[in-house]
Amino acid sequence: MNVSLIQRPATPAPRRCPAAFTLIELILVMAILTMMVALSAPTLANFFAGRSVDYEARRLLALVHQGQSRAASEGVPMDLWVDPNQGTYGLTVEPTYGTSDPKAQEFTLDQSLQIQVVNSLVNATNAAAAAASAMGLPPSTASVVPVQLAHPALPVIRFLPDGTLGDTSFQKLRLTGRDGTSLWLEQTANHLSYEVRTADQ
């Protein structure tokens, strides 16, 4: 007995439209993103300005530690100088102990930052020494015996050969961002090193 199989034609599956965005939907999404970026831009700018101040303060503190380490390991005085007018600072061996320092470093502040040195004794020391010299008096009559600095007209943190701070080292330094954010690099309470603080105390 022959049974013929009759194949029915397959019913076509319903056609699905490919998922896609219309032009109006894309324009709406772009408009919403633009508004969100415009609203968050000032906050992001302040965030990055604060990060810039923090980064620079940490770099200065690292340079302080490097200066102390080099002074103690090499047995020579080191000068960490700061030029607030030019927005630069660096670390070098005092000229008395070498004509040049191959490891000397110099850094430039970001243009959005300002640096201000407070309680600088170096300028007062140099002024006293210059006044004594102009009057024909020996340097010992000045309040502090002057030393030969790499940058005599600038505030300096002086590290002695044992790694301690010299008497002519400035006490504090202020870093300020464009938005008014500021951090202080100050001598610690025991006057052996420096630390970063968020406010003048």
HELIX and SHEET records of a PDB file:
HELIX    1   1 LEU A   23  GLU A   74  1                                  52    
HELIX    2   2 PRO A   95  TYR A   97  5                                   3    
HELIX    3   3 VAL A  122  ALA A  134  1                                  13    
HELIX    4   4 PRO A  139  THR A  141  5                                   3    
SHEET    1   A 4 GLN A 105  THR A 108  0                                        
SHEET    2   A 4 THR A  88  VAL A  93 -1                                        
SHEET    3   A 4 MET A  78  ASP A  83 -1                                        
SHEET    4   A 4 VAL A 156  PHE A 159 -1                                        
SHEET    1   B 4 GLN A 114  VAL A 118  0                                        
SHEET    2   B 4 LYS A 172  THR A 176 -1                                        
SHEET    3   B 4 SER A 182  GLN A 187 -1                                        
SHEET    4   B 4 TYR A 194  ARG A 197 -1                                        
END                                                                             
